Amino acid sequence: MFEKAENNVYGGSSNTPPQSTMRNSLEACVDWFSSTFIGNLFNEQFCELLHLEKSDFEHRKLDDKNEYDDRYTYQNLITVSTRNETEEKQAYTHIDIKGQGCRWLEANWTEGFNWQDYFNILRSVYTLHHITRLDVAIDDYKGHLNITTLHRKMREKHFRSTAGLRSWRYIESGDTQSEKTLNGQTLYLGKGDIEFRFYDKLAQLTSMLAVIPDDIEFWNRYEIQLRHERAEVVFNMIANGDFEIGTLVKSIMSEYLCFLVPHKTDSNKSRWAVCGFWSKFLGDVTGVRLTMQPLEKSVERTKNWIEYQAAISLAVLDECFNETGFYFKGLVEEGRSRMTKQHFQMIDQYKMNNKKNT
């Protein structure tokens, strides 16, 4: 399922990769996805997207103080919360897929299916209200970066950020009975809607007594936690196929983070050289700023995805269900009934811009 991408980062999907002597030194993954949709969607069709049945979930009725009415949990991996429609409030469904829940999905996908397809299904079949959280990461099995060095660079202020990221913290752990100097370390950069984490994944899993594949001797994770608007931007970038996930992670890091070599006589950091290890890790990616795309571009990207990604699937449906010619007409009418204010804004903006250009 892994596809080779730029800069030797592979679009890998596994948090705990399978036993393999062909492991790539860098692999990428989605490691958390949390979003809210309009309507109470907890039904058999929705569960099928999670490769589960309704009976697989443990159900709990929530009290009146909670935002939602019901909560459905699968092994602490996937949680679905629903709110019923009343005269005072709209119905919503919130889904929270943790890291191992992401691995659960990938383990059940058919060959060739990926996060681009999955996100496109979610945003085309259901009405997305907002993205709460989306984590994307690169797993390093070789040691392309040294977390201790990154921490030292932050402590000595040999760092700058185009986004003005200033907040950082470092946590390390150890064992007085262990021969190792450190049992684990994590460096956090930024806060709020975007946070970068560099941590020792192998140490984390070892402390949890998790089963680790025999071929893994080193495992760092370099992770970006995104919330709200920035999470939505990355969600759409992945759904649109703008980037392979590993390239996207590096592109975001290239835009927001820069570790520097201090100059002995020049205090202006904008003229300091970039650390060789950081340039080598990022490769030739171009920085990506996480801002919302203009609405008219969203229409073009939707059109491109249908033409280049979904055309074959549409042809299959046409052969199987469209003998009378009404199947696709019905789909369009159903989709139109679920369009939100944002969809109509996209359409109006697109038509207005096209009118100006003619």
C-alpha positions as CSV (number, residue, x, y, z in Angstrom):
1,M,0.0,0.0,0.0
2,F,3.0,2.3,0.4
3,E,3.7,4.6,-2.5
4,K,7.1,6.1,-3.2
5,A,7.0,9.9,-3.0
6,E,9.4,12.8,-3.2
7,N,12.4,13.0,-0.9
8,N,12.3,9.3,0.0
9,V,9.2,9.8,2.2
10,Y,6.7,7.0,1.6
11,G,3.0,7.5,1.9
12,G,2.8,4.7,4.5
13,S,-0.2,4.1,6.5
14,S,1.0,2.2,9.5
15,N,1.6,3.4,13.0
16,T,3.0,0.0,13.9
17,P,4.3,-1.2,10.5
18,P,4.2,-4.9,9.7
19,Q,7.3,-7.1,10.0
20,S,9.4,-6.3,7.0
21,T,13.0,-6.2,5.9
22,M,12.0,-3.7,3.2
23,R,11.0,-1.0,5.6
24,N,11.7,2.5,4.4
25,S,13.7,4.9,6.6
26,L,10.9,7.5,6.4
27,E,7.2,6.6,6.3
28,A,4.2,8.9,6.6
29,C,0.8,8.5,8.2
30,V,-2.4,10.2,9.3
31,D,-2.4,9.6,13.1
32,W,-5.6,11.3,14.4
33,F,-8.8,12.5,12.7
34,S,-11.7,14.2,14.5
35,S,-14.6,15.9,12.8
36,T,-18.3,16.9,13.1
37,F,-21.0,16.3,10.5
38,I,-24.5,17.7,10.2
39,G,-27.2,15.2,11.1
40,N,-27.4,12.1,13.2
41,L,-25.5,9.7,11.0
42,F,-25.0,6.7,13.2
43,N,-26.5,4.0,11.0
44,E,-25.3,0.9,9.1
45,Q,-24.0,2.9,6.1
46,F,-21.9,5.1,8.4
47,C,-20.5,2.1,10.3
48,E,-19.5,0.5,7.0
49,L,-17.1,3.4,6.4
50,L,-15.4,2.3,9.7
51,H,-15.5,-1.4,8.7
52,L,-17.7,-2.0,11.7
53,E,-21.2,-2.9,12.5
54,K,-23.4,-1.0,15.0
55,S,-23.3,-4.0,17.3
56,D,-19.5,-3.6,17.6
57,F,-19.9,-0.3,19.4
58,E,-20.4,0.0,23.2
59,H,-23.3,2.5,23.7
60,R,-23.7,5.0,26.5
61,K,-26.5,7.5,27.0
62,L,-25.2,10.9,28.0
63,D,-26.7,13.2,30.5
64,D,-28.4,16.5,29.7
65,K,-25.4,18.5,30.5
66,N,-23.4,17.0,27.6
67,E,-23.4,18.5,24.1
68,Y,-24.3,15.2,22.6
69,D,-27.1,12.7,23.5
70,D,-25.4,9.3,22.8
71,R,-21.8,8.0,22.6
72,Y,-20.7,4.9,20.7
73,T,-17.2,3.6,21.4
74,Y,-15.2,0.8,19.7
75,Q,-12.3,-0.4,21.9
76,N,-11.2,3.1,22.7
77,L,-10.1,3.5,19.1
78,I,-13.1,5.1,17.4
79,T,-15.7,7.2,19.2
80,V,-19.0,8.4,17.6
81,S,-21.1,10.9,19.4
82,T,-24.6,11.9,18.2
83,R,-27.0,14.6,18.9
84,N,-30.7,14.4,17.9
85,E,-32.5,17.2,16.3
86,T,-35.0,19.2,18.4
87,E,-36.8,22.5,18.0
88,E,-33.8,24.2,19.9
89,K,-30.8,22.4,18.3
90,Q,-29.6,20.9,15.1
91,A,-28.5,17.2,14.9
92,Y,-24.8,16.5,14.7
93,T,-22.5,13.6,14.6
94,H,-18.9,13.8,15.9
95,I,-16.4,11.2,15.1
96,D,-13.0,10.8,16.8
97,I,-10.5,8.4,15.3
98,K,-7.3,8.0,17.4
99,G,-4.0,6.8,16.0
100,Q,-4.6,3.1,16.4
101,G,-8.1,3.7,15.0
102,C,-6.5,5.1,11.9
103,R,-4.4,1.9,11.7
104,W,-7.6,-0.1,12.1
105,L,-9.1,1.6,9.1
106,E,-6.0,1.1,6.9
107,A,-5.8,-2.6,7.9
108,N,-9.3,-3.1,6.4
109,W,-9.0,-1.0,3.3
110,T,-8.9,-2.7,-0.1
111,E,-5.7,-2.5,-2.1
112,G,-5.1,1.0,-3.5
113,F,-7.5,2.8,-1.3
114,N,-6.0,5.6,0.8
115,W,-6.7,8.7,2.9
116,Q,-7.4,10.8,-0.2
117,D,-10.2,8.4,-1.2
118,Y,-11.5,8.2,2.4
119,F,-11.6,12.0,3.0
120,N,-13.3,12.5,-0.4
121,I,-16.0,10.0,0.5
122,L,-16.6,11.8,3.8
123,R,-16.9,15.3,2.3
124,S,-19.0,14.1,-0.7
125,V,-21.4,11.7,1.0
126,Y,-21.9,13.7,4.2
127,T,-22.2,17.4,5.1
128,L,-19.1,18.4,7.0
129,H,-19.6,20.9,9.7
130,H,-16.0,21.4,10.8
131,I,-12.7,19.5,11.4
132,T,-11.7,19.5,15.1
133,R,-8.3,17.8,14.8
134,L,-6.1,16.2,12.2
135,D,-2.6,14.8,12.9
136,V,-0.2,14.0,10.2
137,A,3.3,12.5,10.8
138,I,6.5,11.1,9.5
139,D,8.0,8.0,11.2
140,D,11.8,8.0,11.1
141,Y,13.5,4.5,11.4
142,K,17.0,5.6,10.7
143,G,17.8,8.8,12.7
144,H,17.5,11.6,10.1
145,L,16.9,14.0,13.0
146,N,18.3,14.1,16.6
147,I,15.7,15.3,19.1
148,T,18.4,16.3,21.6
149,T,20.0,18.5,19.0
150,L,16.6,20.1,18.1
151,H,16.1,20.8,21.8
152,R,19.5,22.4,22.1
153,K,18.8,24.6,19.1
154,M,15.6,25.8,20.7
155,R,17.2,26.4,24.1
156,E,20.1,28.4,22.5
157,K,17.6,30.3,20.2
158,H,19.2,29.1,17.0
159,F,15.7,29.0,15.5
160,R,13.2,31.1,13.6
161,S,9.7,30.7,12.3
162,T,7.9,32.4,9.5
163,A,4.7,32.0,11.4
164,G,6.1,33.6,14.6
165,L,6.0,30.3,16.6
166,R,7.6,31.2,19.9
167,S,6.3,28.7,22.5
168,W,8.2,25.4,23.0
169,R,8.7,22.9,25.8
170,Y,10.8,19.7,26.2
171,I,10.0,16.7,28.3
172,E,12.4,13.8,29.0
173,S,12.0,10.7,31.1
174,G,14.4,8.1,32.5
175,D,14.8,5.2,34.9
176,T,17.4,5.1,37.6
177,Q,17.8,1.3,37.1
178,S,18.4,1.6,33.4
179,E,21.7,1.8,31.6
180,K,20.2,4.3,29.2
181,T,20.7,8.1,29.9
182,L,17.2,8.7,28.6
183,N,14.1,6.4,28.2
184,G,12.2,9.0,26.2
185,Q,12.0,12.6,25.1
186,T,9.5,14.9,23.4
187,L,10.0,18.4,22.0
188,Y,6.8,20.5,21.5
189,L,6.8,23.6,19.3
190,G,3.9,25.9,18.9
191,K,0.4,25.7,20.4
192,G,-3.2,26.3,19.6
193,D,-4.2,25.5,16.0
194,I,-0.8,24.1,15.0
195,E,1.7,22.2,17.2
196,F,4.8,20.3,16.1
197,R,6.0,17.3,18.1
198,F,9.3,15.4,17.8
199,Y,9.4,12.4,20.0
200,D,10.9,9.0,20.6
201,K,8.1,6.6,19.5
202,L,10.1,3.5,20.3
203,A,10.6,4.6,23.9
204,Q,7.0,5.4,24.2
205,L,5.8,2.0,23.0
206,T,8.5,0.2,25.1
207,S,7.2,1.9,28.2
208,M,3.7,0.8,27.3
209,L,5.0,-2.8,26.9
210,A,3.7,-2.8,23.4
211,V,4.8,-5.5,20.9
212,I,7.4,-4.0,18.6
213,P,8.5,-5.6,15.3
214,D,11.9,-7.2,15.5
215,D,13.4,-5.2,12.7
216,I,12.7,-1.8,14.4
217,E,15.8,-0.6,16.4
218,F,15.1,3.1,16.1
219,W,11.8,5.0,15.8
220,N,11.3,8.7,16.1
221,R,8.0,10.4,15.1
222,Y,7.8,13.9,13.7
223,E,4.2,15.0,14.0
224,I,2.0,18.0,13.3
225,Q,-1.2,18.4,15.2
226,L,-3.7,20.7,13.5
227,R,-7.0,22.0,14.7
228,H,-10.0,23.8,13.2
229,E,-9.3,25.9,10.1
230,R,-5.8,24.6,9.6
231,A,-7.0,21.1,10.0
232,E,-9.6,21.7,7.4
233,V,-7.0,23.1,5.0
234,V,-4.8,20.0,5.3
235,F,-7.9,17.7,5.1
236,N,-8.8,19.3,1.8
237,M,-5.2,19.2,0.5
238,I,-5.1,15.5,1.1
239,A,-8.6,14.9,-0.3
240,N,-7.7,17.0,-3.4
241,G,-4.5,15.0,-4.0
242,D,-2.4,18.1,-3.8
243,F,0.4,16.3,-1.8
244,E,1.4,12.9,-0.8
245,I,1.2,12.9,3.0
246,G,4.9,12.7,3.7
247,T,5.7,15.6,1.3
248,L,2.9,17.6,2.9
249,V,4.3,17.1,6.4
250,K,7.8,18.3,5.2
251,S,6.3,21.2,3.2
252,I,4.4,22.5,6.3
253,M,7.6,22.1,8.4
254,S,9.6,24.0,5.7
255,E,7.1,26.9,6.0
256,Y,6.9,27.1,9.7
257,L,10.2,25.9,11.2
258,C,13.9,26.6,10.6
259,F,16.9,25.5,12.6
260,L,19.9,27.7,12.1
261,V,23.7,27.9,12.4
262,P,24.6,31.0,14.4
263,H,26.9,33.6,12.8
264,K,29.8,34.8,15.0
265,T,29.5,38.5,14.0
266,D,26.0,38.9,12.6
267,S,23.0,38.9,15.0
268,N,20.4,39.0,12.3
269,K,18.9,35.5,12.1
270,S,17.4,36.1,8.7
271,R,21.0,35.9,7.4
272,W,22.0,32.8,9.3
273,A,22.6,29.6,7.4
274,V,20.1,26.8,7.7
275,C,21.4,23.7,9.6
276,G,22.6,21.1,7.2
277,F,20.7,18.3,8.9
278,W,17.4,20.3,8.5
279,S,18.0,21.0,4.8
280,K,18.9,17.4,4.2
281,F,15.8,16.2,6.0
282,L,13.4,18.5,4.2
283,G,14.9,18.0,0.8
284,D,13.6,20.2,-2.1
285,V,10.1,20.7,-0.9
286,T,8.4,24.1,-1.1
287,G,6.9,25.6,2.0
288,V,3.1,25.5,2.3
289,R,1.2,28.1,4.3
290,L,-2.0,26.8,5.9
291,T,-4.6,29.3,4.8
292,M,-8.1,28.7,3.4
293,Q,-8.2,28.5,-0.4
294,P,-10.4,31.0,-2.4
295,L,-13.9,29.6,-2.8
296,E,-13.7,29.5,-6.7
297,K,-10.6,27.2,-6.4
298,S,-12.6,24.8,-4.3
299,V,-15.0,24.4,-7.3
300,E,-12.1,23.7,-9.7
301,R,-10.6,21.2,-7.3
302,T,-14.0,19.4,-6.9
303,K,-14.3,19.3,-10.7
304,N,-10.7,17.9,-11.1
305,W,-11.3,15.2,-8.5
306,I,-14.4,14.0,-10.2
307,E,-12.8,14.0,-13.6
308,Y,-9.5,12.4,-12.7
309,Q,-10.2,10.3,-9.5
310,A,-13.9,9.4,-9.6
311,A,-14.6,8.9,-13.3
312,I,-14.0,5.2,-13.3
313,S,-16.2,4.7,-10.3
314,L,-18.9,6.7,-12.0
315,A,-18.7,4.6,-15.1
316,V,-19.1,1.4,-13.0
317,L,-22.2,2.9,-11.4
318,D,-23.5,3.9,-14.8
319,E,-23.2,0.4,-16.1
320,C,-24.9,-1.1,-13.0
321,F,-27.6,1.3,-12.0
322,N,-28.3,3.9,-14.6
323,E,-30.2,2.0,-17.3
324,T,-33.2,4.3,-17.0
325,G,-31.1,7.4,-16.9
326,F,-32.5,8.5,-13.5
327,Y,-29.9,7.2,-11.1
328,F,-27.4,10.1,-11.5
329,K,-30.2,12.6,-11.7
330,G,-31.4,11.3,-8.4
331,L,-27.9,11.5,-6.9
332,V,-27.6,15.2,-8.0
333,E,-31.0,16.1,-6.5
334,E,-30.1,14.4,-3.2
335,G,-26.8,16.2,-3.1
336,R,-28.4,19.5,-3.8
337,S,-30.8,19.0,-0.9
338,R,-27.8,18.7,1.4
339,M,-25.8,21.6,0.2
340,T,-24.8,24.1,2.8
341,K,-24.4,27.9,2.8
342,Q,-20.7,27.4,2.0
343,H,-21.5,25.4,-1.1
344,F,-23.8,28.1,-2.5
345,Q,-21.1,30.7,-1.7
346,M,-18.6,28.6,-3.7
347,I,-21.0,28.5,-6.7
348,D,-21.8,32.2,-6.6
349,Q,-18.1,33.2,-6.3
350,Y,-17.2,30.9,-9.2
351,K,-20.0,32.2,-11.5
352,M,-19.2,35.8,-10.6
353,N,-15.5,35.4,-11.4
354,N,-16.2,33.6,-14.6
355,K,-18.6,36.3,-15.7
356,K,-15.9,38.9,-15.1
357,N,-13.5,37.0,-17.3
358,T,-15.8,36.7,-20.2
